[in-house]
């Protein structure tokens, strides 16, 4: 994606933390010559060689997976908080804009076998159940229920490139106090999250 240099984030540790916290993504490749996107969680992990990977699964009924073996890369889009920024908050006249955080990850797909897919599902469920009032575990589910794994295709994506845009009014540092204050006065969680990110720097 196009990222002006002052909005580009190249802090890999910060980006990896963002991917962990914002794992619901859009997986994009080409199906029959047409761009195809699926909205799914993709979990950041490392493979046996210590390389960063994303792990996920989709329904076998989704034709997207049948195109995973092509030599082209897939694109995974992760969106963070975003907010409208009114130029009325600036000291000088300017057009309004939008602040946001977005990460694009490119990579090559490998389809997992059933055992590997099940292992990835255990990790996924355990991650998101840990803060539940009544956490469930796949260990306690019947073989009949777990057979549903046969209806999905698990895969991992070896990451080849990461592009991270953190557009946080970097070109208007003098206006940051006013922007942060105005964002915090809204009832929008995304605006408050952008204000928090701007305050942290």
Rosetta blueprint (number, residue, H / E / L):
1 X L
2 X L
3 X L
4 X L
5 X H
6 X H
7 X H
8 X E
9 X L
10 X L
11 X L
12 X H
13 X H
14 X H
15 X H
16 X H
17 X H
18 X H
19 X H
20 X H
21 X H
22 X L
23 X L
24 X E
25 X E
26 X E
27 X E
28 X E
29 X E
30 X E
31 X E
32 X L
33 X L
34 X E
35 X E
36 X E
37 X E
38 X E
39 X E
40 X E
41 X E
42 X L
43 X E
44 X E
45 X E
46 X E
47 X L
48 X L
49 X L
50 X L
51 X L
52 X E
53 X E
54 X E
55 X E
56 X E
57 X E
58 X E
59 X E
60 X L
61 X L
62 X L
63 X H
64 X H
65 X H
66 X H
67 X H
68 X L
69 X L
70 X L
71 X L
72 X L
73 X L
74 X E
75 X E
76 X E
77 X E
78 X E
79 X E
80 X E
81 X E
82 X E
83 X E
84 X E
85 X E
86 X L
87 X H
88 X H
89 X H
90 X L
91 X L
92 X L
93 X L
94 X L
95 X L
96 X L
97 X E
98 X E
99 X E
100 X E
101 X E
102 X E
103 X E
104 X E
105 X E
106 X E
107 X E
108 X E
109 X E
110 X E
111 X E
112 X L
113 X L
114 X H
115 X H
116 X H
117 X H
118 X H
119 X H
120 X H
121 X H
122 X H
123 X H
124 X H
125 X H
126 X H
127 X H
128 X H
129 X H
130 X L
131 X L
132 X L
133 X L
134 X L
135 X L
136 X L
137 X L
138 X H
139 X H
140 X H
141 X L
142 X L
143 X H
144 X H
145 X H
146 X H
147 X H
148 X H
149 X H
150 X H
151 X H
152 X E
153 X E
154 X E
155 X E
156 X E
157 X E
158 X E
159 X E
160 X E
161 X E
162 X E
163 X E
164 X E
165 X E
166 X E
167 X E
168 X L
169 X L
170 X L
171 X L
172 X L
173 X H
174 X H
175 X H
176 X H
177 X H
178 X H
179 X H
180 X H
181 X H
182 X H
183 X H
184 X H
185 X L
186 X L
187 X L
188 X L
189 X H
190 X H
191 X H
192 X H
193 X H
194 X H
195 X H
196 X H
197 X H
198 X H
199 X H
200 X H
201 X L
